[in-house]
Amino acid sequence: MASIHTIFIAGHSKLPQGMAAKSVFDTLTITVEIDKKYGVILEASCTLATEHGRNYVGEILRGMSLKDGIDEPIRLLQHHYRGRASNALVAALKDLFTQFEQLKI
């Protein structure tokens, strides 16, 4: 859905020791495509090791507006995702939100 009306943003964090994804990546990345006007996440992905995990995180974040802040997306991730990467996902999401705020849209 890439267009002049969307922006692609990435947030990064360190993965904890013992994670399956740690053997492939040292960091966890969450990427989102957002609508520039409303800040709504149209598509989200992350570098978790399993496709199921990546899809699950994407489904949690899709439809959330970053213009409403980061507290609700973090709350939803913490409530619904119970894997070892929970803290890394939250840290990557906070980093992503910092990138969004710097855009001043």
Disulfide bonds with the S-S distance in Angstrom:
none
